[in-house]
Amino acid sequence: MRFTSEQHLEDGVLEREFTLGEIPGTLWTTPGSAPAPLLLMPHNNGLPKADPRLVARGRHAAARGYAVASIDAAGCGERPRSAAAEQARAELRQAMRAGEPVDEIFESFIGPLVENAAPEWRTTLDALLELPEVGGPVGYAGGWTALGIRLAVTEPRIVAAGFFAGGYVPRGQREEARQVTVPLLFLLQWDDEGNPRQRALDLFDAFGSKEKTLHANLGGHLGTPAFEAEDAGRFYDRHLK
């Protein structure tokens, strides 16, 4: 892992950009504190790790005493996008706008993304835990539910997970959901235009965790109330501190 820049922000958080092979990432920490619990904050849908909503979430959690890491998955942010992936994204958006079935498009597109992203996150986790300012335990705090399911099942260092939405999750991860046993916080926007409500509810029901909590709020995909950040913070405090 090589740090390429650092910036001291006004809220006392240190923001550092890093590269790990071909993987670009960002790490937010609060300098001067003891080794901090680690939150992994993945994203997808082509979003960059510099997306303002992601940055705000990272800074908020870091100010609360966590080390928070985000990386650009293949085809996101600074990483090259393939013509095939861009075509699949366009077809998926078009089908969703038209109200047409999207399952097969989604399976052929998102399934491989999960398979490729999971090893990159495990490599990143190995490197992060070698830093003196980063300790354990580890939590998953990402909007990419499908990847979170895969990591929660295959990565024993993750002890709690927060997922968002989850209406469209590949069949493989829907089956794996029954193997998820870590404490779970599941956020759902009741009127999310991009995530069918019943599918999200069915996914929540499928999780094998003995402790799982569903927070549902009115509004569309981008309408999550600000107070959910505080509720999520208390959830991670219970399980990571």
C-alpha positions as MATLAB code, in Angstrom:
seq = 'MRFTSEQHLEDGVLEREFTLGEIPGTLWTTPGSAPAPLLLMPHNNGLPKADPRLVARGRHAAARGYAVASIDAAGCGERPRSAAAEQARAELRQAMRAGEPVDEIFESFIGPLVENAAPEWRTTLDALLELPEVGGPVGYAGGWTALGIRLAVTEPRIVAAGFFAGGYVPRGQREEARQVTVPLLFLLQWDDEGNPRQRALDLFDAFGSKEKTLHANLGGHLGTPAFEAEDAGRFYDRHLK';
ca = [
       0.000    0.000    0.000;
       1.378    3.410   -1.010;
      -0.127    6.665    0.202;
      -0.205    9.280   -2.560;
      -1.712   12.302   -0.776;
      -3.046   13.444    2.571;
      -5.305   16.228    3.726;
      -6.163   17.374    7.242;
      -9.845   18.295    7.230;
     -11.569   20.839    9.435;
     -13.403   18.193   11.454;
     -10.080   16.731   12.644;
     -10.162   13.852   10.180;
      -7.119   12.863    8.118;
      -8.013   11.879    4.553;
      -5.364    9.924    2.658;
      -5.435    8.591   -0.878;
      -3.615    5.322   -1.527;
      -2.912    2.795   -4.232;
      -2.606   -0.934   -3.805;
      -1.405   -2.347   -7.081;
      -4.022   -1.144   -9.557;
      -6.553   -0.394   -6.804;
      -7.059    3.277   -5.808;
      -8.530    3.954   -2.393;
      -9.172    6.456    0.375;
      -8.586    6.052    4.106;
     -10.131    8.346    6.704;
      -8.780    8.309   10.263;
      -8.616   10.529   13.336;
      -4.923   11.136   14.128;
      -3.604   10.655   17.630;
      -6.093    8.047   18.755;
      -5.450    4.399   19.582;
      -5.662    1.837   16.769;
      -9.201    2.244   15.508;
     -11.818   -0.320   14.514;
     -12.092   -0.556   10.751;
     -15.126    0.057    8.563;
     -15.081   -1.084    4.937;
     -17.195    1.224    2.759;
     -17.618   -0.300   -0.720;
     -19.670    1.201   -3.550;
     -20.665    0.249   -7.079;
     -22.833    1.463   -9.991;
     -19.844    3.308  -11.431;
     -19.666    5.727   -8.488;
     -16.232    7.121   -7.603;
     -14.909    6.903   -4.061;
     -14.900   10.712   -4.198;
     -18.700   10.839   -4.494;
     -19.838   13.512   -1.984;
     -22.281   11.177   -0.227;
     -19.600    8.523    0.242;
     -17.062   11.063    1.453;
     -19.560   12.485    3.956;
     -20.258    9.004    5.325;
     -16.550    8.242    5.594;
     -15.758   11.482    7.404;
     -18.688   11.088    9.776;
     -17.591    7.599   10.812;
     -13.930    8.614   11.121;
     -14.867   11.518   13.387;
     -16.686    8.955   15.521;
     -13.434    7.050   16.059;
     -13.243    4.605   13.172;
     -10.757    4.012   10.397;
     -12.839    4.010    7.214;
     -11.673    2.741    3.840;
     -13.180    2.932    0.379;
     -11.757    1.681   -2.912;
     -12.855    2.031   -6.516;
     -14.098   -1.270   -7.848;
     -13.350   -2.198  -11.446;
     -15.224    0.197  -13.729;
     -15.782    2.756  -10.962;
     -14.180    6.121  -10.379;
     -10.602    6.261  -11.594;
     -10.513    2.732  -12.959;
     -10.970    1.897  -16.651;
     -14.449    1.034  -17.853;
     -14.966   -1.704  -20.394;
     -17.254   -1.217  -23.354;
     -19.155   -4.374  -22.392;
     -19.798   -3.104  -18.856;
     -20.963    0.272  -20.102;
     -23.330   -1.403  -22.559;
     -24.714   -3.600  -19.771;
     -25.258   -0.553  -17.547;
     -27.098    1.222  -20.369;
     -29.296   -1.802  -21.069;
     -30.063   -2.189  -17.369;
     -31.070    1.469  -16.990;
     -33.188    1.341  -20.135;
     -35.000   -1.812  -19.021;
     -35.688   -0.382  -15.565;
     -37.083    2.856  -17.021;
     -39.322    0.867  -19.342;
     -40.520   -1.442  -16.590;
     -39.152   -4.482  -18.418;
     -37.649   -7.587  -16.758;
     -34.046   -6.966  -15.737;
     -33.068  -10.176  -13.949;
     -31.008  -11.730  -16.718;
     -29.211   -8.468  -17.532;
     -28.532   -7.972  -13.841;
     -27.228  -11.497  -13.333;
     -24.837  -11.315  -16.283;
     -23.519   -7.904  -15.210;
     -23.479   -7.732  -11.398;
     -22.576  -11.354  -10.679;
     -19.078  -11.074  -12.239;
     -18.526   -7.693  -10.551;
     -19.046   -9.306   -7.143;
     -16.716  -12.186   -8.011;
     -13.957   -9.741   -9.006;
     -14.462   -7.229   -6.202;
     -14.408   -9.638   -3.251;
     -10.734  -10.689   -3.668;
      -9.706   -7.043   -4.095;
     -11.393   -6.136   -0.832;
      -9.723   -9.026    0.984;
      -6.335   -7.846   -0.334;
      -7.155   -4.311    0.798;
      -8.232   -5.544    4.220;
      -4.926   -7.404    4.658;
      -2.971   -4.232    3.863;
      -5.098   -1.967    6.063;
      -4.740   -4.168    9.130;
      -0.967   -3.908    8.855;
      -1.144   -0.141    9.504;
      -0.397    0.848   13.119;
      -3.374    3.221   13.257;
      -5.842    0.527   12.193;
      -6.965   -2.226   14.538;
      -9.904   -4.545   14.718;
     -12.588   -5.601   14.701;
     -13.902   -4.958   11.198;
     -17.343   -3.901   10.024;
     -18.936   -3.652    6.593;
     -20.663   -0.331    5.942;
     -21.447   -0.307    2.256;
     -24.304    0.329   -0.086;
     -23.267   -2.623   -2.225;
     -25.375   -5.328   -0.616;
     -24.382   -8.185   -2.932;
     -20.684   -7.698   -2.201;
     -21.402   -7.305    1.491;
     -23.160  -10.657    1.576;
     -20.209  -12.360   -0.115;
     -17.686  -10.792    2.276;
     -19.797  -11.429    5.372;
     -19.909  -15.123    4.441;
     -16.269  -15.567    3.381;
     -14.333  -13.078    5.535;
     -14.285  -14.073    9.234;
     -12.701  -10.776   10.288;
     -15.982   -8.958    9.563;
     -18.060   -9.043   12.752;
     -20.981   -6.716   11.863;
     -22.527   -5.426    8.654;
     -24.757   -2.618    7.483;
     -26.515   -2.997    4.112;
     -28.606   -0.549    2.091;
     -31.497   -1.373   -0.255;
     -30.953   -4.867   -1.660;
     -33.885   -5.196   -4.019;
     -31.660   -6.392   -6.832;
     -29.120   -8.935   -5.605;
     -27.806  -11.772   -7.807;
     -29.184  -15.238   -7.181;
     -25.852  -16.452   -5.835;
     -25.810  -13.845   -3.072;
     -29.507  -14.315   -2.300;
     -28.682  -17.954   -1.587;
     -25.594  -16.981    0.425;
     -27.712  -14.632    2.571;
     -28.831  -17.593    4.685;
     -25.174  -18.104    5.667;
     -24.780  -14.542    6.977;
     -24.693  -14.777   10.767;
     -23.058  -11.498   11.885;
     -25.202   -8.768   13.502;
     -26.933   -6.906   10.702;
     -28.488   -3.472   10.135;
     -30.545   -3.270    6.932;
     -31.695    0.098    5.568;
     -34.627    0.295    3.162;
     -36.144    3.277    1.402;
     -39.811    2.363    1.093;
     -40.286    4.119   -2.263;
     -36.883    3.302   -3.766;
     -37.383    3.484   -7.498;
     -34.428    1.204   -8.203;
     -34.924   -1.522   -5.596;
     -38.189   -3.492   -5.470;
     -39.509   -3.346   -1.926;
     -40.726   -6.922   -1.681;
     -37.416   -8.303   -2.913;
     -35.604   -6.307   -0.249;
     -37.988   -7.561    2.437;
     -37.562  -11.143    1.256;
     -33.783  -10.731    1.385;
     -33.951   -9.398    4.938;
     -36.059  -12.392    5.916;
     -33.494  -14.755    4.377;
     -30.490  -13.538    6.403;
     -29.379  -16.104    8.959;
     -28.288  -13.563   11.581;
     -29.812  -13.950   15.035;
     -29.509  -10.189   15.463;
     -30.839   -8.317   12.451;
     -32.613   -4.976   12.377;
     -34.621   -3.411    9.552;
     -34.933    0.367    9.303;
     -37.481    1.435    6.667;
     -38.100    5.079    5.791;
     -40.426    6.749    3.314;
     -38.827    8.230    0.227;
     -36.747    7.364   -2.805;
     -33.248    5.991   -3.147;
     -31.504    9.233   -2.179;
     -33.909   10.134    0.610;
     -32.356    8.295    3.552;
     -32.869   10.514    6.637;
     -29.741   12.027    8.166;
     -30.514   10.456   11.545;
     -29.792    7.017   10.098;
     -26.086    7.891   10.202;
     -26.335    8.268   13.977;
     -28.307    5.048   14.313;
     -25.703    3.243   12.205;
     -22.976    4.700   14.399;
     -24.601    3.276   17.511;
     -24.954   -0.097   15.784;
     -21.226   -0.236   14.972;
     -20.312    1.077   18.433;
     -22.136   -1.878   20.011;
     -20.304   -4.457   17.950;
     -16.891   -2.965   17.137;
     -15.924   -1.035   20.258;
];
